Amino acid sequence: MIRFQQDQENMAALLEMMLATNQAADPRARLHQALDWLMDRVGVVSGGVWLSQSGDLVCLAQRNLDTDDVAPQISQVLAVAAPAPLTHVYQSDLLLTVLPLGSANAQSGALAVVTQAPLDPNELLLLRAVAAHLASVIAQPQPAPSAGKEASDRLWEEFLGHAAHEIKNPLASIKGYADLMLRRAAKDPADPYRKGLVTISQQVGRTTALLDQLSDITRLAAGPLSLDRHEADLSAIVEQVVQEYQAADSQHPIALDSAHTALVGRFDWARMSQVVGAIISNALKFSFDGGAVSVLLQRSVADNGSALARLAVSDTGIGIPIDEQERVFERFFRGSNTRGMYAGLGVGLYVARAIVDLHGGRIWVQSERGVGTICNVMLPLAA
């Protein structure tokens, strides 16, 4: 049961890392992104990636780790072609783990990371998988900008879309059986497997959500998302999403001010729920511990007199630098004051803006660093 749970967590983590490191075309930038991800996810203090070229170590990417400090350990791993990670005492309270990358363009490479505590077997397994991914990044040829590159990008996006679909099928079965067993275990409060089943169900749900985001990205690359719009009350959509997020997060109070007024328009219920959820999720994620989140929903009027709905989600979080406020809607973007601090793919607001645009609306943010952020959405209502 525990091993199965760890496998699910590893799969979700690796998917997250691979998506995050695909946001840059330059291999060195992708290696740096992978190091940032490791520092956030595995507790890595510093690290780097090296290649051995003609007997010399060439640093391709590093975070707070100089070649001279780790050259002997890396050379040792490359000399013996060690198939597994080797750990050394780096300093009195730090450990250095060196992982071979295998062959990259017929050259040996290594990933070195520094941690404060010994890595457990599950973390070592994850690092080995990351090292294998980095080897493929280094070995991948970089075509010159051309129509061929655009075709290659389309094929890659199609592959990701198909892969996401195929992975979701077994995950649905896993979650179904886990939830069934959990319902049976609920009849016995002392059931020792209950906690593990809850974790499995949650992790599969998290993995499925990542795959859904991946599917949306590939769909947007191919063209606009398809919507299933019907007459619906935006107030009901927002109230439902707020209730779901409040039930899942007891650390942050979420205050909804909607005056219980019906705001009827032609909305895709599922997609609009996705927009509201992405905004609230960001507000919760980037708020300080216990920081309150406020959700305002009200009727407004456009300059031409047409009816609008205004949604404003406010937090008391870290805020967004003023020169980056428009960029938060870019694919995979992370603010300079949040990198390495929070998990996620950085695509929630990117997809949200696409959905809002398709509804004929507008989304934007207002923010002040250290004070908080307001994410605003304006949507047309039925006449």
Protein Blocks (a to p, Z undefined) as FASTA:
>chain_A
ZZmmmmmmmmmmmmmmmmmmmmpfblklmmmmmmmmmmmmnopabdcddddeehiacdfb
dehiafklmmmmmmmmmmnopabdcdddfblmbccddddebjaehiacddddddfbdcdf
klmmmmmmmmmmmmmmmmpccddddfklmmmmmmmmmmmmmmmmmmmmmmmmmmmmmmmm
mmmmmmpmklmklmmmmmmmmmmmmmmmmmmmmmmmmmmmnoccddddddddfklmmmmm
mmmmmmmmmkbccdddehlpacdddddfklmmmmmmmmmmmmmmmpcehiacdddddddd
dfkopacdddddddfbebpafklmmmmmpghiacfklgokagcjhlmmmmmmmmmmmnop
acdddddehkbccddddddddZZ
